[in-house]
Structure formats: structure tokens, C-alpha cells
Amino acid sequence: MPVVLARVDQRFIHGQILASGALARRRVNGVIVADKALCGNETVKRIYDRALTMADPPIKNGALYVDPSGMRVLLDGKDARGKRYLALFGDMAAVLAALDGGASFDSLNLGNFCSSSEDKIELYQGFLAGAAEIRELDEIASRVRRIYFGPLDEPDTCYRPCAPAGGSIPAGRRGA
């Protein structure tokens, strides 16, 4: 499986990802940014690609920018042989689009996310989700082995599905 680390974070590429050492420990040698909007933004792509050259270890060829629904085509291609990718998503909808398109990964790290929803609650430090995002997380939880919050190398704070069938959010429900 070429995706060794998958992460949802609205900030995509930032210091924690580049300097934490998690890329080295997982022997990551490629990055996929799965986001429709960023696919066409050359300025942001240049900034991210430059930052990746400063990662530990450096990702010299920059990131691959794909529409999440087409991620599996990339992963099945001959260029993916021998690759160990970090896949970055901006939101849960992008993760679901990648899974619906046939991409697979064992676990998903939840970094920074702030819902614009009126009904949002804090599930974990800096991770705010509304009912719609919680339903998406619950769907993702049914399709990957583990979902966890926070720093890349601290998978002890796992997400537990929490939206009941009716879709309301229990007050104060958090990762544990």
C-alpha cells in the first residue's frame, strides 16, 4: 500500500509535517495533496514544493496534486512503485472522495480542522466539527482501521464514531 500516512488538515503542509521526523520514521518519499482547488493554484504549489525540500527527509520532487476522486489512478500507476506517500486532505469530503474512487489507507490522522458550521463542537484540541463533518468522520471510520487526532506520531487519541443514527451530536463528545 503506497499511502503510509494520510492526514486531514486545512493547513496542508506546515511545520509539524515537515519537521516532526514522522516522514523519516515512516520512510515517506512522496507527498500527495488531494485537493481539487489546489490542483490549479500554481502559486501555492510552488510554495508547498519549496517547503518540501526542507522536510526531514527532503521531498525533492515536490508534491503530486490530484483531485481526490482520481487518487487511485495515481497510486496504481507505474510511477508509484516503490513510493511511500503521505496523503494530505483539506477536509473529510476529500477523504471520502478518495476512498470512493478506490484509494485505500489503514489510518487517518486528524490535524487541524475548523468547521464553519453553526453546530460545531470541539472533538479534540483545534479540531472543530459540525454534524455533517461528524457523519463524514463516522463513514470514514467504517472504512479505515484507525482514525486518530493530533500530532503525527501520537496515535493514542483515537476517534470514536459519535453521531447517532438521527445525526445529532452528543454534547462534549471527544476523542478518547
N, C-alpha and C positions, 0 to 999 in steps of 0.2 A: 504494500500500500504506500504510494508515494507521498501522501499527506501525513506527516508525522506530528503536526501540531496545527490545530485550527483555532482561530480566535475571533470573537466579535468585539470590536472596539471602534467607536465612532472616530477615534483619532488615527486609526490605521497604523501608521508607522511613527513611533515615538521612542524616546529614550529607553523605556523599560524593555521594549522589544530588542532594541539594538545593543544594549549594554548589559543585559542581565546575565549573560552566559548561557541562557536557555537554548539559544541556537546552537552553540558549540556542544552542549551536553546531548542534544538530540541529533547532532551531525547534520543540521539543516544546510543545504547547499542551493536552495532556490526559494523564492517567495512568489506567491500568487496573491494578487489583490483582486478579489472577486467583487467588483462593483461596477454597475452599468455607467454611472456618472463619471467615474474616474477614467474609464476606457478612452474617453475623448479629450481629457484635460491634459494637454502636453506640459503645461507649466508645473502642475502638481506632480506629474510623473517624473519630471526632471529633478524636482526637489526630493522625492522619495528615493529615486535611484541614486542620487548623490549620498543621501543619508545611509543607504545600504552599504556603500563602500566603506563606511565607518563602523559597521556592525562587528560583533565578535562571534564567529569569524566574518570577515568581509564577504558580502554577496556582490561579486564583481560585475556580473552581467545585468544587474538591476532586477526589477520585478517583472513578472508577467501580469498584464492587466486583462482580465476577462470578464465577460458577462457571466454571472454566477450559473445561469442555466446551461452554459456551454463548457463548464469546467471539466466535465468528464472527458470530452473530446481531447482537451489538452493533456489530461492525465493518462489517457490511453495512447497518446502519440509516441513516436519513436524517440523524440527529444526528452521524454520523461524518464526513460530508462536510466536507472542509477541515481535518480534525483530523490531528494528527501525534502519535501516542501513544507513551508509554513504557509497556511492559507489564512488570509485576513478578510473579514467581512465587516461591513459597516452596520448591519442590522440583522435581526432574525429572519426577515423575509428573504434576504440574500442567501442565508444558510439553507433555508428550505428550498429555494430555487436550485441551489447546487445539489442538494440531496434528491430532489425531484428529477433533476437532469441525470442522475446516476452516479454522481460523485460520492465517495464514502470516506469516512474517517472514524476512528474509535472514540475520540473525546473532543469536547469543545470547551475552550477556555473563555470565560466571560470577563472582559476587561472593563472598559468604561462605556456606559450607555445611559443616556438621559432621555426618557420618553417625553414627548410633548403632550401626552395625554393628560386630561384633567384628573383622571382616576389613578394616577401613578402612585406607587409605593416604593420604598427602598427595599430591595431584596437583599442587598449587600452593599458595603461601602462604595458609593459612587455609581451604583447600578440601580437605576430607577426604571420601573416598567409599569405599564398600564395593563388593563385586562387583555387587550389584543396581543401585546408582546408576551404576556404570560401564557396565553393559549398557544402562541408560536413556540415558546420555550417548551411547553408540555409536549407538543408534537415532535419537536427535535429530540426531547428526552426519550421518546418512544422509538427513536431511530438510531441513536448513538449510545455507546456503552456508558459514557460518563460525561456530565457537564459540571464544570467547577468554576468558582469565582476567583477573582483576584490575580495576584502575581502568577506568572507563567509556571513557576516551579513550586507552587504551594497548592497542590490539588486536594488538600484536606477539606476545603469548604465546598461541599458538593451541593448542587441544586437538586431540590426535590420537587417533582410536579405538584403544583398547588392550586390550580384553578379547578373547582368542582365542575361537574357537567353543566351546570347552569351558567358558568362563566364569571361568577362573582369572585372577588379576591378576598380571602380571609385577612382581616386586619393584622398587620405586624408579621406576616409570614415571611421568613427569610431563609437563606441558605443555612445549612447546619451540617 
